[in-house]
């Protein structure tokens, strides 16, 4: 299958048209494995070796463990925890297939007095997968392995590298969401380094660790030498860390949430603050499913023992987990979720980062909660799980067994997955991955607790169930097209038509199809033209010269006269811009400056109500909207009571407030946020059955990404620029040898450039109306010898405040930015070319009879000068200018040479006109004299050479005859 160049992860979805051979619908991941190499026609692992097959003792009686990885960025997943073995499970397909690999680690540290250790084991404890590097912890040692990927700046060394040497590391903490082009790993120190942690930054395959806090440990800052640091989470956007610290002040064990903020290097002290003191005991449960911890609540005698922290960077929700669950939206005020039993203790959490959070306890119970609600539901063991298991046994499913061991629980793009070890009736075991049917379990669990009524109407008894869902029907309406907000580009690439009798594809037709798809991906990756095309589509140039013959190609295909029996329909290979929402909210929403997203929610009530009941404060249908960043995003819900339909219509809008983001390049440094939309009292209670299974309704969390959306770029609008310059200059002179891809502009004509903002996702292309700065950053007399200028030269050539007579261009409106460059916009006056004495385009020597020309390398950017968008546009293009003037000195020199040449020509002409007749006569006389001499000499030579006959003739001739002959000769000569 063709893949886009540079891709390391790809999700494949296969669906059948239900014709021919039966093919099941499936969806899976295809990832690039940079930890394999080919040796003797065999693929082997570079990080270890496959030494044996899996056995029962590798998984039975072993606790489940978390699978930590960078979300949507890690192509390879690893999992440790194999008892007494330095082995890991590794997979590049999200554990559809996997391998058990023994690592070639050089040593195992046994511990010391400075780093105490209760028990030594060869097992790999913490494992974290990133985009190109794998991290593991064995005892107190931390290793990483770099994969062989094209985007890695440093070449993979081929072995495990030990980091944080001679340090005591007791735990690795993941940072599952990358930011700013980097990934992060946290290492918590112990022993003599207790109170310190280490932040690992991974950028382009390079790993850098630094110790934090910088000056003193957390324990020293809190003045508690016996404190212990248990967990660290990193809030990247705020550049601070939340720490779970165990304290022993006043001989009492307490747990605190401490905030550490990164400070500049020259700052004298670390910024450490105690932001929350966790209660020592479990709060008493009241009728509600939660208890607000305000200091006035009652507590039980059961100790509250937190074990870790979890932070969602989208919803900004912080969880403190252990034998209780506390949640907070601001890290300071907390709510206790009383639905979780205090007798259980959570050992790790997993999140979809789309409202679902799963908790796994020490006794392998599975609990789930939904962000924005306060209910906690047990998935396993539960009545709903037992019903799902019974149905699976009835269907003879090979994914369920009465003898199974949970290995790990994690989320991928498809949903919640469970890695389990199954043992069949014959005693053979195998490791499989199965999807946890969360919605189905909750539906069956809800059915077991649903009450019913038997109503008697006359002699008829009616059985009715009490549905816990507060509404009967919910529908999303008036949704905008999703591509503008999801930023997902889509293409149509249908297989070519084959002209065989049976309609089956051959190897040739499949190879042609593969080449077409690969070329389509190549066009998508390479479409970055600085000059805007007349049609904004990567496939436009592919077919623009062939579409007028498409009917002829179809005629040939209809008559079976195509090459290789394959017909390619051009409309089957194009970019799609008109996808519909299909009444579903998008998975993610990108918001540019001031962008608004609106839709409507139509809800039909189960109870017939009057208008007063619909609009009263005690109505049962209420729609709420929870914003993670209300200072950055505004939300509005407008309700309409449709009494005649027994329904409510809610108009919902989300809009960026234009104040929480600066400028950045397209798709980078986006601010993470989220909004949660829910009908009050519906979380975990409202489901709809679709052909794909049950789907929960009325409780949705949508991640928001605020900033410059990916897929936007700036382009030079050459079409409008040419039209406008022709209009204002009343003329246009192109180059002597025109280039349709790069038209020329005359030096003496004012130049007014125009630019387009092109959206590569939606196909929209509109004029750029913001402010920008234009700079000439390079140039040359030809495309081959263009050179880039230094920063000092760029200032001299472009700044109107330059006083070195080096300006290349100028505009009469002297608005400048902080760096003294001219600020332009669509309505600015035209650019006038100067090319002063010290500029590189001054005094260009002509290379032919035509006027000098110059190629300017121009950069256009709106950074720091445009307030209309979050996008930091930057465009670099080549501008061809001809008709450059000569310098005064060279012009005078050429003038003198020209005058001398002209005057010399005139003088020679006049001289030749006056002297020519005299010269001609002189020449004729000279010629006659030479002729006479030649003739006389020839005659005497002839006479002398004659013998007797001439002498007799001459003797007979008289004197008169001789005179007559001489006269005759003279006339002939004349």
Secondary structure, 3 states (H helix, E strand, C coil): CCCCCCCCEEEEEECCCCCCCCCCCEEEEEECCCCEEEECCEEEECCEECCCCCCHHHCCCCCCCCCEECCCCCCCEEECCCCCCCEEEEECCCCCCCEEEEECCCCCCCCCCCCCCCCCCCCCCCEEECCCEEEEEECCEEEEEECCCCCCCCCCCCCCEEECCCCCEEEEEEEEEEECCEEEEEEEECHHHCCCEEEEEEECCEEEEEEECCCCCHHHHHCCCCCEEEEEEEECCCCEEEEEEEECHHHCCEEEEEEEECCCCCCCCCEEEEEEEECCEEECCCCCCEEECCCCCCEEEEECCEEEEEEECCCCEEEEEECCEEEECCCCCCEEECCCCCCCCEEEEEECCCCEEEEEECCCCEEEEECCCCCEEEEECCHHHHHHHHHHHHCCCCCCCCCEEEEEEEECCCCEEEEEEEECCCCCEEEEEEECCHHHHHHHHHHHCCCEEEEEECCEEEEEECCCCCEEEEEEECCCCCHHHHCCCEEEECCCEECCCCCCCCHHHHHHHHHHHHHHHHHHHHCCCCECCCCCCCCHHHHCCCHHHHHHHHHHHHCCCCHHHEECCHHHEEEECCCCCCCCCCCEEEECCCCEEEEEEEEEECCCCCHHHHHCCCCCCCEEEEECCCCCEEEEEEEEEEHHHCEEEEEEEEEECCCCCCCECCCCCCEEEEEEEEECCCCCCCEEEECCEEEECCEEEEEEEECCCCCEEEEECHHHHHHHHHHHHCCCCCCCCCCCCCCEEECCCCECCCEEEEECCCCCEEECCCCEEEEEEEEECCCCCCEECCHHHHHHHHCCCCCCCCCCEECCCCCECCCCCEEECCCCCCEEECCCCCCCCCCCCCCCCCCEEEEEEEEEECCCCCCCCCECCEEEEEEEEEEECCCHHHHHHHHHHHHHHHHHHHHHHHHHHHHHHHHHHHHHHHHHHHHHHHHHHHHHHHHHHCCHHHHHHHHHCCHHHHHHHHHHHHHHHC
